Amino acid sequence: MSFTFKTGTSAATLAANTETGSSINTDSEGETQKAKAIAFALQESDEMSQAINTVANAKEDWQGGPITVLFALKSTYGEEIDTFPEPDSDTGNNPDKFKLSVEDAQGKSAMRPSSFYLIFSDATKEGKAVCDELAQIKRAGNLEAVKTDVPKSILDMTKEQRDVRANYLTGRRSTIRASYKKAMALYHQLNAVASLTSVGVDFVWQTDEHGEDTNEVENTTKPIMVWQMPGNDAQGNPRPIKDREFFSIGSFLKLEPKKAQENGGTFKALKATVARATGGATGNKDAPVKPVKTAETFVAQFVELFRAMDEFQSDADQKEMGKLMKLLNSKGSDELKVSFVEFRNYLDDICDENKLSPWYADLQAKRSPLVTRKAA
């Protein structure tokens, strides 16, 4: 059996990401994400409920737990799973993290951080049951609280018994939240790795007595296989796979497909994103930027920077543009801001000296295919 990974933007994703902007911080946008999370939670299937209970009830985590939950989510939501945000994302039009207006005990409202997966998990049947019981335990211990709907079994508990039960439920709630987040992190990572044109990825499937793949993933510490696409021979037949490795879910999630794409998109480049350099630093992440010393190198990198900016701007999700804006406006970014302004000034001077603006306007008027912004 194989699991279908998304290698492009689906119609459902595009339909859900039609807003512009780099991040979601306003109350109205936060309410939209909150409503979306609750609406999805209300569609929870029996398969999802069974899967999350299997994970939440486990005395020790099984490495394949997130896979079980992922399959249940995929079965429940189908293509709509593509509109679930990437866990821990806080930029773009479909973030996991956003802000909501919350009222305190005095009735004053303020913007507070929230999360799609926190709201989603707490709104599922299992999550809601845990949250409701925690609220009942809290009210049972409050002399001034209304207790008409608090079960007698909770009212009869001692303070110590309520504390023990509350600790158990708090841990269970954390397990449910983390299980959904990790399952969706795995889904987004599988799609990202599958988007590398020369890299293959799949689960390690159990086989039947005839050696055929079944619908069950092997219960192993490394249930994900990634390989370099070998291509075809002269006769058009697929060559045997030579370069492949098996990954645990944790190790697989540490891979950085976008960085690999920047370095050729090969399996080797993908593995290098987590390779350890001398001294324990992550090689690709902490490697120094190669200095530009010649006009030829400058032009090559400048064109690539333009391509990246054009891709950031045209992306419906605006995630990378959101990251760029966040870096630009982060604390201690004065040097980066100065670089942006002064580089713009350099470009203005070059355009003026070489009369590039009227030349560009002429291309616009001629509807040149080189120009992305046509004349009005």
Secondary structure as UniProt FT lines:
FT   HELIX           11..16
FT   HELIX           27..41
FT   TURN            42..43
FT   HELIX           46..57
FT   TURN            63..64
FT   HELIX           65..77
FT   HELIX           78..83
FT   TURN            87..88
FT   STRAND          97..103
FT   TURN            105..106
FT   STRAND          109..115
FT   HELIX           116..123
FT   HELIX           125..140
FT   TURN            143..144
FT   TURN            148..149
FT   HELIX           152..155
FT   HELIX           159..194
FT   TURN            197..198
FT   STRAND          199..203
FT   STRAND          205..207
FT   TURN            209..210
FT   STRAND          213..217
FT   STRAND          224..228
FT   TURN            234..235
FT   STRAND          244..247
FT   HELIX           249..254
FT   HELIX           257..262
FT   TURN            263..264
FT   HELIX           267..272
FT   TURN            273..274
FT   TURN            278..279
FT   HELIX           283..286
FT   HELIX           295..314
FT   HELIX           319..328
FT   TURN            331..332
FT   HELIX           334..353
FT   TURN            354..355
FT   HELIX           356..365
FT   TURN            366..367
FT   TURN            369..370
//
